């Protein structure tokens, strides 16, 4: 499965990799590419990702790397016409940072 790490501001490819498809391949590829991006950049990075990346382990690893996660919040249908949020690994709004540079992970 192919994965791409994009600079969100300029829509440029920052990194790409191929990894064997599995239930965790996207998160594994994102962690590897973010770790490499952290070595190249001194400024704090943010990572935008879809709701499949909203896991305790993934969010914790990003924070260990000094990366601010911006992960889509999963929403479940409670009753027809209503929605409710599933519990999330993100414990609240992200901390504000002086640097607004960001990279975004994308699978496929």
C-alpha positions, 0 to 999 in steps of 0.5 A: 500500500502506498502512503504519502506525507504532504505539506498541507500549506503548499500541497507538496509531497514531503515523503512517500513509502510503500508498506504491506497492507494490514489493519495498522499499515497507515498509522505505521507508515505515518509514524515512520514518515513523521519521525523522519520529518522531525529529524529534518525540521526543528520547528514543531509540526502538526499532523492532520489525519482522518478518523482512522488515526484517532487511537490512543497509541498513535496520538501518544506516539505523535506527542512523544515525537513533538508533533501536534495531532489534528485528527478528525473526530469519529461520529456515530449515528445515535438515532436517525437524524442525530449524531454523537461523538465516539470517545476520542484519543484527542483529549481536547483542543490542540495546544496553540503553537507559534509555528503554523507549519503543518504536514498531512498524512494520506493513505492509498 
